[in-house]
Amino acid sequence: MKKFDIPLFYRSSFITQIKNTRSKADTRKKDFSPTVLDFGPVQFFMARHFGFCYGVENAIDIAYKAIEENPGKRIFLLSQMIHNPFVNKDLEKNGIRFIMDTNGKMYINWSELTKEDVVLIPAFGTTIEIENQLKEMGITTEKYNTTCPFVEKVWNKSNMLGHEKYTIIIHGKHNHEETRATFSHAQQNAPSIVIRNIAEAKLLADIILGKIDSSQFALLFNSRYSKGFDVEKDLTRVGIVNQTTMLATETQQIADFFKQIMIKKYGIENIQNHFSDTRDTLCYATNDNQEATYALLNTEADFAIVVGGYNSSNTSHIVELCEEKLPTYFISTVNEIESSSEINHYNFHKKEMLKTRGFISPNKNPLKIILTSGASCPDTMVEDVMDKILSFFGSTKSKDDVLQQFIKKG
């Protein structure tokens, strides 16, 4: 796999050696069992896969090349490079300015840009409309387009569905940058609609089956379908794609569900004329991270800490999986751990910060902690959390000793 040149302060020599040891022992990535790091009074159970993925490293690599290759020029990002505040703040410190926020609210008017400026496309991609606007201004984006290859794979799948006259159902969060970009690309070739979850899939299915009058469609899916969408005509042939960071199991559930709905309406003998079996368009890293999280949750642990940006979709899904099994603390940086007795953490369901006291029990020996992160979180931030937790305990083994013991076993 391609190696990327990203700043060393994003990397952790300790975690890198752990990952490298696991990779050498499991080159085909079939072993999703967690890594166990025993420091004596505290044990960490770390996911087989976590942290920066291919698409994130590619984006960061391109961004720093843009900085290096364009001294004296103004450099802009359409919006956040990835959903991690540490990375985005670092890019800002290096002179990159954001044109808009993650919801599309403008920080800088288009009229302020010139054809001499450098504009980077973030890893989520962007809409056809914005691409055209930049072209009209004489700004070329091809050289510093950091769109994740796996997002482009979804766009290619959408193109295929459109050419074959299928309506495209996008499983995603309609206000997420990636989904907005995918919707924009999809609707160029086919009627398109965004659904958030299986509950919305069931509403759409009831419209297909005539259980809900088609006149309710516009109300139920307001602003989430393409212009000119014809409910009677455009829901007779469908295919499913997704925002690459959604839960893989939910995307598969939605695809299987719509297949059964089309069988129910048109008969199994006609299913190929009404449902395109696109299979999963989730990116490999999201899939690996989620599978590793499922394996991680087979561990008997006291609580989980998940590190990542609070607006990171893939990270929130990891949190969601962990919450089903044990107390889970979603933090963006080590600074949220105030002491051995207090931790600030984010409730992404209610979009609010919480404070938990007594999250570390003094009666546990050893204390068992699940520690993982999202695909946009630098490994150094995970190691910082580990170091902070270890500082609360006396007589812990050194990281060098734990690492050597792990490498010897591996």
C-alpha positions in Angstrom: 0.0 0.0 0.0 1.2 3.5 -0.8 3.1 5.3 2.0 2.3 8.9 2.8 4.5 11.7 4.0 2.6 13.1 7.0 4.1 15.1 9.9 5.8 13.0 12.6 3.8 14.6 15.4 0.7 12.8 14.1 2.4 9.4 14.6 3.2 7.4 17.8 6.3 5.2 17.8 4.7 3.1 20.5 1.4 2.5 18.7 3.1 2.2 15.3 5.2 -0.7 16.6 2.1 -2.3 18.0 0.3 -2.0 14.7 3.3 -3.2 12.7 3.7 -6.3 14.9 0.0 -7.1 14.4 0.3 -6.6 10.7 3.3 -8.8 10.3 1.5 -11.6 12.1 -1.8 -11.1 10.2 -0.9 -9.9 6.7 -4.4 -10.8 5.3 -6.2 -8.9 8.1 -8.3 -11.9 9.2 -7.6 -11.6 12.9 -9.8 -8.9 14.5 -9.0 -9.9 18.1 -8.0 -7.0 20.3 -4.4 -6.1 21.4 -3.9 -6.6 25.1 -1.4 -4.3 26.8 -0.8 -5.3 30.4 0.7 -2.5 32.5 0.0 -4.3 35.8 -2.6 -2.3 37.7 -4.3 -1.3 34.4 -4.8 -3.1 31.2 -5.7 -1.6 27.8 -7.6 -3.5 25.2 -7.0 -1.8 21.9 -8.8 -2.5 18.6 -7.0 -4.4 15.9 -7.7 -1.5 13.5 -8.1 2.2 14.5 -6.7 5.6 13.7 -5.7 7.2 10.4 -7.0 5.4 7.3 -5.7 5.6 3.7 -8.0 8.4 2.7 -7.1 10.6 5.7 -3.3 10.1 5.3 -3.7 10.8 1.6 -5.6 14.1 2.4 -3.0 15.2 4.9 -0.1 14.4 2.6 -1.7 16.4 -0.2 -2.4 19.4 2.1 1.1 19.7 3.3 2.4 19.3 -0.2 0.2 22.3 -1.2 1.7 24.3 1.7 5.3 23.4 0.7 4.8 23.9 -3.1 3.0 27.3 -2.9 5.1 29.7 -0.8 3.5 33.2 -0.8 0.2 32.1 -2.2 -3.1 32.1 -0.4 -4.3 28.5 0.3 -7.9 27.7 1.1 -9.8 24.6 2.1 -13.5 24.3 1.1 -14.3 23.1 4.6 -12.7 20.9 7.3 -10.1 18.6 5.8 -11.3 15.8 8.0 -13.5 15.7 11.1 -10.7 16.1 13.7 -10.2 19.5 15.4 -6.5 18.8 16.1 -5.7 18.3 12.4 -7.8 21.2 11.2 -6.2 23.6 13.8 -2.8 22.5 12.7 -3.6 23.3 9.0 -4.9 26.7 10.1 -1.7 27.3 12.0 0.2 26.6 8.7 -1.8 29.3 6.9 -4.7 27.4 5.4 -8.0 29.2 5.6 -11.5 27.5 5.5 -14.0 28.9 3.0 -17.0 27.4 4.8 -18.0 25.3 7.8 -19.2 21.7 7.7 -22.8 22.8 7.1 -22.0 25.0 4.1 -22.1 28.3 5.9 -19.7 30.7 4.3 -16.7 32.2 6.2 -15.3 33.7 3.0 -17.3 35.0 0.1 -16.6 33.5 -3.3 -16.0 37.1 -4.6 -12.9 37.2 -2.3 -11.1 34.4 -4.2 -9.0 34.9 -7.3 -7.6 32.5 -9.9 -4.2 32.8 -8.3 -5.4 31.2 -5.1 -5.0 27.5 -4.2 -8.2 25.7 -3.2 -8.1 22.2 -1.7 -11.0 19.8 -2.0 -11.4 18.0 1.4 -11.4 14.3 1.9 -15.3 14.2 1.8 -15.3 15.5 -1.8 -17.6 18.4 -2.9 -20.6 19.0 -4.9 -20.8 19.4 -8.7 -22.2 22.9 -8.2 -19.1 24.0 -6.2 -16.7 22.4 -8.6 -18.3 24.3 -11.5 -18.2 27.6 -9.5 -14.5 27.2 -8.9 -13.9 26.4 -12.6 -15.9 29.5 -13.7 -13.5 31.5 -11.4 -10.5 30.0 -13.2 -9.4 28.0 -10.1 -8.1 24.5 -10.8 -8.5 21.9 -8.1 -7.2 18.7 -9.7 -3.7 18.9 -8.2 -4.8 19.3 -4.6 -8.1 17.4 -4.7 -8.0 15.2 -1.5 -11.3 13.4 -2.1 -11.0 9.9 -0.6 -10.8 7.2 -3.3 -13.5 5.2 -1.6 -15.9 8.2 -1.8 -15.1 8.3 -5.5 -15.9 4.6 -5.7 -19.4 5.4 -4.4 -19.8 8.1 -7.1 -18.8 5.6 -9.8 -21.3 3.1 -8.4 -24.0 5.8 -8.6 -23.0 6.6 -12.2 -23.5 2.9 -13.0 -26.9 2.9 -11.4 -27.9 6.0 -13.2 -26.9 4.7 -16.6 -28.9 1.5 -15.9 -32.0 3.6 -15.1 -32.1 2.9 -11.4 -33.1 5.4 -8.8 -30.3 5.9 -6.2 -31.1 5.5 -2.5 -28.3 6.9 -0.5 -27.9 5.7 3.1 -26.3 8.6 4.9 -26.7 11.8 7.0 -28.2 14.3 4.5 -26.3 17.3 6.0 -22.9 15.6 6.1 -20.4 16.9 3.6 -19.8 13.5 2.0 -23.5 12.8 1.6 -24.1 16.2 0.1 -21.3 15.6 -2.4 -22.6 12.1 -3.2 -26.2 13.3 -3.7 -24.9 16.1 -6.0 -23.0 13.6 -8.2 -25.8 11.0 -8.1 -28.6 13.3 -9.2 -26.6 14.2 -12.3 -27.5 10.7 -13.7 -30.6 9.5 -11.8 -33.4 10.4 -9.5 -31.9 10.3 -6.0 -33.0 10.3 -2.4 -31.2 10.3 1.0 -32.4 8.2 3.9 -30.9 8.2 7.4 -31.7 4.8 8.8 -33.9 1.7 8.6 -36.9 3.6 10.1 -36.8 6.0 7.1 -36.3 3.0 4.8 -39.6 1.6 6.1 -41.4 4.8 5.4 -40.1 4.8 1.9 -41.1 1.2 1.5 -44.6 1.9 2.7 -44.9 4.5 -0.1 -43.6 2.0 -2.6 -46.2 -0.5 -1.5 -49.0 2.1 -1.4 -49.5 1.9 2.4 -48.6 5.6 2.7 -50.1 7.9 0.0 -47.5 9.2 -2.4 -48.7 12.8 -1.6 -46.9 12.4 1.8 -43.5 11.8 0.1 -42.5 15.5 -0.1 -43.3 16.0 3.6 -41.5 12.9 4.8 -38.4 13.4 2.8 -38.3 17.2 2.6 -35.2 18.6 0.7 -33.6 15.1 0.5 -34.6 14.1 -3.0 -33.6 15.3 -6.4 -35.5 17.9 -8.4 -38.4 16.5 -10.4 -38.6 13.2 -8.4 -41.6 11.3 -9.6 -42.8 9.0 -6.8 -45.0 6.8 -9.1 -42.2 6.3 -11.7 -38.9 6.7 -9.8 -39.5 4.1 -7.1 -39.9 1.1 -9.5 -36.2 0.4 -9.9 -33.8 1.1 -7.0 -30.2 0.6 -6.0 -28.5 1.4 -2.7 -25.2 3.3 -2.0 -24.0 4.9 1.2 -22.0 7.5 3.0 -18.8 5.5 3.5 -18.7 6.0 7.2 -22.1 4.6 8.1 -22.6 1.4 10.1 -22.0 -1.4 7.6 -24.5 -3.7 9.2 -27.2 -1.0 8.8 -26.4 -0.4 5.2 -26.6 -4.1 4.5 -29.9 -4.3 6.5 -31.4 -1.5 4.4 -30.2 -3.1 1.1 -31.7 -6.5 2.1 -34.9 -4.8 3.2 -35.5 -3.0 -0.1 -34.7 -6.2 -2.0 -37.5 -7.9 -0.1 -39.9 -5.0 -0.7 -39.3 -5.2 -4.4 -39.8 -9.0 -4.4 -43.0 -8.4 -2.5 -44.3 -5.9 -5.0 -43.0 -7.4 -8.3 -42.3 -11.1 -7.5 -38.9 -12.8 -7.1 -38.9 -13.8 -10.8 -38.7 -10.0 -11.7 -36.4 -8.8 -9.0 -33.5 -8.1 -11.4 -35.6 -5.6 -13.2 -36.4 -3.7 -10.0 -33.4 -4.0 -7.6 -29.7 -3.6 -8.3 -27.6 -5.7 -6.0 -24.8 -3.1 -5.6 -23.4 -4.8 -2.4 -21.6 -2.7 0.1 -19.9 0.6 -0.8 -18.5 1.1 2.7 -14.8 1.9 2.6 -12.4 -0.9 3.8 -11.1 1.2 6.7 -14.6 1.9 8.1 -15.4 -1.8 7.7 -12.2 -3.0 9.4 -12.6 -0.5 12.3 -16.2 -1.6 12.9 -15.3 -5.3 12.7 -12.4 -4.7 15.1 -14.8 -2.9 17.4 -17.2 -5.9 17.4 -14.3 -8.2 18.3 -13.1 -5.7 21.0 -16.5 -5.8 22.7 -16.1 -9.5 23.4 -13.7 -8.4 26.1 -14.9 -8.0 29.7 -13.8 -4.4 30.4 -14.8 -1.8 32.9 -15.3 1.0 30.4 -14.4 2.3 27.0 -12.7 5.5 25.8 -13.1 6.5 22.2 -11.0 9.3 20.9 -12.0 11.5 17.9 -13.7 14.6 16.6 -17.2 15.1 17.9 -18.6 15.6 14.3 -16.8 12.5 13.0 -19.4 10.1 11.7 -17.2 7.0 11.7 -16.1 7.8 15.3 -19.7 8.3 16.5 -20.6 4.8 15.1 -17.8 3.2 17.1 -19.1 5.0 20.2 -22.5 3.7 19.4 -21.3 0.1 19.2 -19.4 0.4 22.5 -22.3 2.1 24.3 -24.4 -1.1 23.8 -22.0 -3.1 25.9 -20.4 -0.9 28.6 -19.9 2.7 29.9 -18.3 4.7 27.1 -16.6 8.0 27.1 -16.3 9.9 23.8 -13.5 12.5 24.1 -11.8 14.7 21.5 -8.4 15.1 23.3 -6.7 14.0 26.5 -7.6 17.4 28.0 -11.1 16.1 28.6 -9.6 13.8 31.3 -9.4 16.3 34.2 -8.2 13.9 36.9 -8.5 10.3 38.0 -12.0 11.1 39.2 -13.4 13.4 36.5 -13.8 13.1 32.8 -15.7 15.4 30.3 -17.2 13.5 27.4 -19.6 14.1 24.5 -23.1 12.7 24.1 -23.4 12.8 20.4 -27.1 11.7 20.6 -28.0 15.0 22.4 -25.1 17.0 21.1 -24.0 18.0 24.6 -21.0 17.7 26.9 -21.3 15.7 30.1 -19.1 15.3 33.2 -18.7 12.0 34.9 -17.1 11.8 38.4 -15.6 8.6 39.7 -15.1 7.1 36.3 -12.0 5.2 37.5 -12.9 2.8 40.3 -10.1 2.5 43.0 -11.3 -1.0 43.8 -10.5 -2.5 40.4 -7.2 -4.4 40.1 -6.5 -4.6 37.3 -8.6 -1.9 35.8 -9.6 -3.0 32.3 -10.1 -0.3 29.7 -11.1 -0.5 26.0 -9.2 2.2 24.1 -9.8 3.0 20.4 -10.3 5.9 18.0 -11.9 7.0 14.8 -10.3 7.0 11.3 -9.5 10.7 11.5 -7.7 10.6 14.9 -3.9 10.7 15.1 -2.3 7.9 17.0 -0.4 10.4 19.2 -3.7 11.5 20.6 -4.5 7.9 21.6 -1.1 7.5 23.2 -1.6 10.8 25.1 -4.8 9.3 26.6 -3.0 6.1 27.6 -0.2 8.1 29.2 -2.7 10.2 31.2 -4.5 7.1 32.5 -1.2 5.5 33.4 -0.1 8.6 35.4 -3.0 7.9 37.9 -1.4 4.5 38.9 1.7 3.7 40.8 4.1 0.8 40.0 3.0 0.4 36.4 5.3 -1.3 33.9 7.1 1.0 31.4 5.9 1.2 27.9 9.2 -0.1 26.7 8.8 -3.3 28.8 5.2 -3.7 27.7 6.2 -3.2 24.1 9.1 -5.7 24.2 6.9 -8.3 25.9 4.2 -7.7 23.2 6.7 -8.0 20.3 8.1 -11.2 21.8 4.7 -12.8 22.0 3.8 -11.5 18.5 
